[in-house]
Amino acid sequence: MQTNQRLQGAGRGVNASGTRGFDLENSGRVRWILGHGAESSILGAGPNLHSMPEPEEDTMRSRVLSMLTPFAAGLTLMVLVQLPRSSQAEPLTGLEIMTLVDGRDDGDYSIQDMRMLLIDKNGGQRVRQMRSWGRDQGEDTQSIMFFLSPADVKETGFLTYDYDDSERDDDQWLYLPALKKVKRIASSDKSGSFMGSDFSYADMTKRKLDQYDYRLMKELEIDGVPVWQVEAVPNNPKEIKETGYTKTVYFVRKDNYVSIRSVSWVKKGKRLKYFEVEKLEQIDGIWVATEMHMTLKKGKKTLHKTILTASNVRFNQDIDENQFTTRQLEKGL
């Protein structure tokens, strides 16, 4: 799984932005259309009915029914075809939707360059350049990232083992070149800021599906794209402590199962985190978020913002098997 794909929430050249308001639309119109052929059949086109001998009552009834039946069947079919999907089948549940998000194809053996822009509450900016590698190991995912600039963070490395097994905690290590030491990120520290950004260490891995209770809130459109709005609430105190979130609401595109927006309730300080995919591109058949915004707010006041962009994204690359190790963190690029 790619680093920027994990940042999209649950556990994957189209602009998916849309931070403004939106309304729910779910309308289906039934059109009753009578063609000339149908009208002729009912009225009895062909021989003049007045010139024909009067049939027995039962015979007449049979003839009328035989003419009406095909028309009624066709009319019924037209009505069914034009009804909205929700009236013909049960909508997906919140868990089913997030399972689709979790299971979508996000590529393998990838390399990408990343740029992190940090913006403080006064508008001050800092820029950091990184390069990351990722691969799948069975159902698990491994990734490693190195900071290229500026000088104060250069050669800092970050390694993640994202396990599919919900009973197993993900492993994360951070290499600090000034100390020449690899530090393992404890579970109690994963809600903390990742390298001064608005993304936490927990945001760098996928959510375990069975650690949450999901609820489909409604279906709507964002910038003309149909999405599901799904609420996710941790079902145990450990998950709240590790992520730092008491609830998250996701907005998932129906066509590709990408979470393009989310709002997370931060337990500490009663703040909100707003995640937005501003640019979404299809690269080698894989949907990739190439620009993401994470904004930390308290009420209407913006406290900090991080803009993360990805470029030179490549999949199915020849990557050394030893790339994803703590030894490689110490060795560097």
Secondary structure, 3 states (H helix, E strand, C coil): CCHHHHCCCCCCCECCCCCCCCCCCCCCCCCCCCCHHHHHHHHCCCCCHHHCCCCCHHHHHHHHHHHHHHHHHHHHHHHHHHCCHHHHCCCCCHHHHHHHHHHCCCCCCEEEEEEEEEEECCCCEEEEEEEEEEEEECCEEEEEEEEEECCCCCCCEEEEEECCCCCCCCEEEEEECCCCEEEECCHHHCCCECCCCCCECHHHCCCCHHHEEEEEEEEEEECCEEEEEEEEEECCHHHHHHHCEEEEEEEEECCCCCEEEEEEEECHHHEEEEEEEEEEEEECCEEEEEEEEEEEEECCEEEEEEEEEEEEEECCCCCCHHHCCHHHHHHCC
